[in-house]
């Protein structure tokens, strides 16, 4: 339309670097300049110390200011160090004195060499110790960045480096890393908030639909066709509720667990078995296994969800006859371990990773399945990661899977 104003345009991106520049960039205390000054100063100090030590050792070895190694007594030349002839021709006597002086010089050189080597060894030890301390001081910001990155890898996006000190390359790296973490945290928070809000908003209409369907099904005078349609709609509504609950749990379990309490995996597995026992009996699946105490620090409700989801999958995706599920808990190598093994169809090794993706099933459609909504293993992996643990899956020989969950004690 002619009267419609044009939409506002975004301002053009700046073509210059918005960061402030120093008037003398070559005076910026960069890591390169600091390391150059540090290593140059250490080399200069070590050279001065070594020169001083060698000078003192040489002066001591040459006995500067001491008497000669021989002296004249009653017209005779005698020595307490060298052996000089009493009566000999001048040439022989001069040769003997020359040998005496050379012997003293050689002794001084040997003493100087041995003491210089000891001094060099001592200086080397001091230099390595001082260099190790200085390297640790210079590289301490990198250690801080590494620890923060490791904490972030554990799903703690709220951590920041906040590095203080001179405006060098390490501080620039830390500030850039903090900016990246800030953007990542906003993105993850927005995603989790969206999933949580959407799940909460979907609960109300689904609950209303379930109530209306149950009221109509309770009417004894309703036609058979409407009752059949009502049961079908009720089953579809129940599946939608499971999907919403799974999305909400998945969004909540992506966060790091803050409040932790002692939880025994053996009790958690036993409660999950009690909930799946009726379904396992209906399908003719035997549940067995030995459950030893394995106490971890975490959220009991979420840990129970791990065992329940694994057991439900093991029972539902099993063989038609003589199927079994084995559930074991134990403490191995300082970690609590929950293992769920089941018989079932043969699972190719290349399909293992796909099982943990949301809404992915093995050789089934994404919708229309009565075995779940496709979030079970995704929730298990998310909850395990939130507790600092891991889940591993591998095909079982003869068919089925071996699901192994490890959690820190």
C-alpha positions in Angstrom: 0.0 0.0 0.0 1.1 3.6 -0.7 0.7 4.8 2.9 2.6 1.8 4.5 5.9 3.0 5.9 9.0 1.1 5.0 10.3 -1.3 7.6 13.3 0.0 9.5 16.6 -1.2 8.3 19.4 -2.6 10.4 22.4 -0.2 10.9 25.3 -1.2 8.8 28.0 -3.2 10.4 31.1 -1.3 11.3 34.1 -1.7 9.0 36.6 -1.0 11.8 37.6 -2.9 14.9 35.5 -1.5 17.8 38.0 -2.5 20.4 40.1 0.3 21.7 43.7 0.5 20.4 46.7 1.6 22.4 48.8 4.5 21.1 51.9 2.4 21.2 51.0 -1.2 20.4 54.6 -2.3 20.6 54.6 -1.4 24.3 51.7 -3.7 25.1 52.8 -6.2 27.8 52.2 -9.2 25.6 53.2 -12.8 26.5 55.9 -12.7 23.9 57.5 -9.6 25.4 57.1 -10.9 29.0 58.7 -14.2 28.1 61.5 -12.5 26.3 62.3 -10.3 29.3 62.0 -13.2 31.7 64.3 -15.6 29.8 66.7 -12.8 28.9 66.9 -11.6 32.5 67.3 -15.2 33.8 70.2 -15.8 31.2 71.8 -12.5 32.3 71.6 -13.3 36.0 72.9 -16.8 35.5 75.8 -15.5 33.4 76.7 -12.9 36.1 76.6 -15.6 38.8 78.6 -18.1 36.8 81.2 -15.5 36.0 81.5 -14.4 39.6 81.8 -18.0 40.8 84.5 -18.8 38.2 86.5 -15.7 39.1 86.4 -16.5 42.8 87.3 -20.1 42.2 90.2 -19.1 39.9 91.5 -16.7 42.5 91.3 -19.4 45.2 92.9 -22.0 43.0 95.8 -19.7 41.9 96.4 -18.6 45.5 96.6 -15.0 44.6 98.7 -13.1 47.2 100.3 -16.3 48.6 103.9 -17.3 48.7 105.8 -19.0 45.9 106.0 -22.8 45.9 109.7 -22.6 46.7 112.0 -20.3 48.7 115.8 -19.6 49.1 117.2 -20.7 52.5 120.9 -20.2 53.3 121.7 -19.8 49.6 119.8 -22.9 48.7 116.4 -23.2 46.9 114.0 -25.4 48.9 110.3 -26.4 48.5 107.8 -28.2 50.6 105.7 -29.1 47.6 108.2 -29.9 44.9 111.4 -31.9 44.9 114.4 -29.7 43.9 118.0 -30.9 43.5 120.5 -29.6 46.1 123.4 -29.4 43.7 122.8 -29.5 40.0 123.8 -27.6 36.9 121.7 -24.4 36.2 119.9 -26.0 33.3 118.7 -29.0 35.4 117.8 -26.8 38.3 115.8 -24.4 36.1 114.0 -27.4 34.6 113.1 -28.7 38.1 111.7 -25.3 39.1 109.7 -25.1 35.8 108.2 -28.6 36.5 107.3 -27.4 40.0 105.5 -24.3 38.7 103.7 -26.3 35.9 102.6 -28.9 38.5 101.1 -26.1 40.6 99.4 -24.7 37.5 97.9 -28.1 36.6 96.7 -28.6 40.1 95.1 -25.2 40.1 93.4 -26.0 36.7 92.1 -29.3 38.0 90.7 -27.7 41.1 89.1 -25.0 39.0 87.5 -27.5 36.7 86.1 -29.7 39.4 84.7 -26.8 41.4 83.3 -25.1 38.3 81.4 -28.3 37.4 80.0 -28.4 40.9 79.0 -24.8 40.7 77.5 -25.4 37.2 75.5 -28.3 38.6 74.2 -26.2 41.5 73.3 -23.3 39.1 71.5 -25.8 36.8 69.3 -27.1 39.6 68.5 -23.6 40.8 67.8 -22.5 37.2 65.5 -25.4 36.5 63.6 -24.8 39.8 63.3 -21.1 39.2 62.3 -21.7 35.5 59.7 -24.2 36.7 58.3 -21.8 39.2 58.2 -18.9 36.6 56.7 -21.1 33.9 54.0 -22.1 36.4 53.3 -18.5 37.2 53.2 -17.5 33.5 51.0 -20.5 32.5 48.7 -20.3 35.5 46.0 -18.4 33.5 46.0 -21.3 31.0 45.4 -23.7 33.9 42.5 -21.6 35.0 41.1 -21.6 31.5 41.5 -25.4 31.3 39.7 -25.9 34.7 36.8 -23.7 33.6 36.6 -25.5 30.2 36.5 -28.8 32.1 33.7 -27.5 34.4 31.8 -26.3 31.3 32.2 -29.7 29.7 30.4 -31.1 32.8 27.3 -29.0 31.8 28.0 -26.1 34.1 27.7 -23.2 31.7 27.5 -20.7 34.6 31.2 -20.8 35.2 33.4 -17.9 34.0 37.1 -17.4 34.0 37.1 -13.6 34.8 40.9 -13.4 34.4 42.7 -10.5 36.0 46.1 -9.2 35.1 47.8 -7.4 32.2 46.0 -7.0 28.9 47.9 -9.7 27.1 47.1 -12.6 24.8 45.9 -14.9 27.7 43.5 -12.3 29.0 42.2 -11.7 25.5 41.7 -15.5 25.2 39.9 -15.7 28.6 37.6 -12.8 27.7 36.7 -14.3 24.4 36.0 -17.6 26.1 33.8 -15.9 28.6 31.8 -14.2 25.8 31.4 -17.5 24.1 30.1 -19.1 27.4 27.7 -16.2 27.8 26.2 -16.8 24.4 26.0 -20.5 24.9 24.3 -20.2 28.2 21.7 -17.8 26.8 21.1 -20.2 23.9 20.8 -23.3 26.2 18.6 -21.4 28.7 16.3 -20.2 25.9 16.0 -23.7 24.5 15.3 -25.3 27.9 12.8 -22.6 28.7 11.0 -23.1 25.4 10.7 -26.9 25.9 9.6 -26.5 29.5 7.0 -23.8 28.7 5.7 -25.8 25.8 5.4 -28.9 27.9 3.6 -27.1 30.7 1.3 -25.4 28.3 0.4 -28.7 26.6 -0.4 -30.4 29.9 -3.7 -28.5 30.5 -5.5 -29.3 27.2 -4.4 -32.9 27.4 -5.7 -33.2 30.9 -9.0 -31.7 29.8 -9.3 -34.1 26.9 -8.6 -37.1 29.1 -11.2 -36.0 31.6 -13.8 -35.5 28.8 -13.1 -38.8 27.2 -13.2 -40.7 30.6 -16.6 -39.1 31.3 -18.0 -40.1 27.9 -16.6 -43.6 28.3 -18.3 -44.0 31.7 -21.7 -43.5 30.2 -23.3 -46.9 29.9 -25.7 -45.7 27.2 -23.1 -44.6 24.7 -23.1 -46.5 21.4 -20.4 -49.1 20.8 -18.9 -47.1 18.0 -18.4 -44.0 20.2 -17.0 -46.1 23.0 -14.4 -47.6 20.6 -13.6 -44.2 19.2 -13.3 -42.9 22.8 -10.9 -45.6 23.8 -8.7 -44.9 20.7 -8.7 -41.2 21.4 -7.9 -41.9 25.1 -4.9 -44.1 24.1 -3.7 -41.4 21.7 -4.1 -38.7 24.4 -2.2 -40.9 26.9 0.6 -41.2 24.4 0.7 -37.5 23.9 0.9 -37.0 27.7 3.8 -39.4 27.9 5.5 -37.4 25.1 5.0 -34.1 27.0 6.2 -35.6 30.3 9.3 -37.0 28.5 10.1 -33.6 27.0 9.7 -31.9 30.3 12.0 -34.5 32.0 14.5 -34.3 29.2 14.6 -30.5 29.5 15.0 -30.7 33.3 17.7 -33.5 33.3 19.9 -31.5 30.9 20.9 -29.3 33.9 23.6 -30.2 36.4 22.1 -31.8 39.5 22.6 -29.2 42.4 20.9 -30.9 45.3 22.3 -34.4 45.8 21.4 -37.1 48.3 22.7 -40.6 48.9 20.8 -43.0 46.6 21.3 -46.8 46.4 21.2 -48.1 42.8 20.1 -51.5 44.2 16.9 -49.9 45.7 16.3 -47.9 42.6 16.6 -51.0 40.4 14.3 -52.9 42.7 11.6 -50.2 42.6 11.8 -50.1 38.8 11.5 -53.9 38.6 8.3 -53.7 40.7 6.8 -51.2 38.3 7.7 -53.3 35.2 6.9 -56.7 36.8 3.3 -56.9 35.5 4.2 -56.0 31.9 7.1 -58.5 32.0 4.7 -61.3 33.1 2.2 -60.4 30.4 5.0 -60.7 27.8 6.5 -63.8 29.3 9.8 -62.1 30.1 11.8 -63.3 33.1 13.6 -60.6 35.2 16.6 -61.8 37.1 20.0 -60.6 38.3 22.0 -59.9 41.5 21.8 -56.4 42.9 24.5 -55.4 45.3 24.5 -52.0 47.2 25.9 -49.1 45.1 25.4 -45.8 46.8 25.8 -42.6 44.7 25.1 -38.9 45.3 22.2 -37.7 43.1 18.5 -37.2 42.6 16.5 -40.4 43.4 13.6 -39.6 41.1 15.8 -39.1 38.1 18.0 -42.1 38.9 14.9 -44.2 39.2 13.9 -43.0 35.7 17.2 -44.4 34.4 16.4 -47.9 35.7 12.7 -47.7 34.7 13.4 -46.6 31.1 16.1 -49.2 30.6 13.9 -52.0 32.0 10.9 -50.9 29.9 12.9 -51.0 26.8 14.4 -54.3 27.7 11.0 -55.8 28.3 9.2 -54.3 25.3 12.0 -55.0 22.8 12.4 -58.7 23.7 11.8 -62.0 22.0 8.3 -63.6 21.9 9.2 -66.7 23.9 11.6 -67.5 26.7 12.9 -63.9 27.0 14.8 -62.6 30.0 16.2 -59.4 31.4 19.1 -59.4 33.8 19.6 -56.4 36.1 22.7 -56.1 38.2 24.2 -53.3 40.3 27.7 -53.2 41.8 30.6 -51.0 42.6 33.5 -51.4 40.2 36.8 -49.4 40.2 35.3 -46.7 42.4 32.2 -46.3 40.3 28.6 -47.4 40.8 27.5 -49.6 37.8 24.0 -50.5 36.7 23.9 -53.1 33.9 20.7 -54.1 32.1 21.0 -57.1 29.7 18.2 -58.5 27.6 17.4 -61.0 24.9 15.9 -59.6 21.8 16.4 -58.9 18.1 19.9 -58.6 16.7 21.1 -55.0 16.9 23.8 -53.9 14.4 26.7 -52.1 16.0 26.3 -49.1 13.7 22.8 -48.6 15.0 23.8 -48.2 18.6 24.4 -44.4 18.5 21.1 -43.8 16.9 19.2 -45.4 19.8 20.1 -42.5 22.0 18.7 -39.8 19.7 15.2 -38.4 20.5 12.3 -40.0 18.6 14.6 -42.7 17.1 13.8 -46.4 17.2 15.4 -49.4 15.7 13.8 -50.3 12.4 10.4 -48.7 13.4 8.5 -45.7 12.4 8.8 -42.5 14.3 5.1 -42.5 15.0 2.4 -45.1 15.5 4.4 -47.3 17.9 2.8 -48.6 21.1 6.2 -49.2 22.7 6.8 -45.6 23.8 7.4 -42.1 22.4 11.1 -42.6 21.5 12.6 -40.5 24.4 13.5 -43.3 26.9 17.2 -43.7 26.1 17.6 -40.0 25.4 16.4 -39.3 28.9 18.7 -42.0 30.3 21.7 -40.4 28.7 20.7 -36.9 29.7 20.2 -37.9 33.4 23.4 -39.9 33.5 25.4 -36.9 32.2 23.7 -34.6 34.7 25.0 -36.9 37.4 28.5 -36.9 35.9 28.2 -40.5 34.6 28.0 -42.2 31.3 25.9 -44.9 29.5 27.4 -47.5 27.2 25.5 -49.8 24.9 26.8 -52.8 23.0 25.0 -55.6 21.1 24.6 -58.9 22.9 25.8 -62.0 21.1 22.7 -63.8 20.0 20.4 -60.7 20.0 19.5 -58.0 22.5 21.6 -55.3 24.1 23.8 -54.7 27.1 23.2 -51.3 28.6 25.9 -50.2 31.2 25.5 -47.1 33.3 28.4 -45.8 35.3 28.0 -43.1 38.0 30.6 -41.6 40.3 30.4 -42.8 43.9 
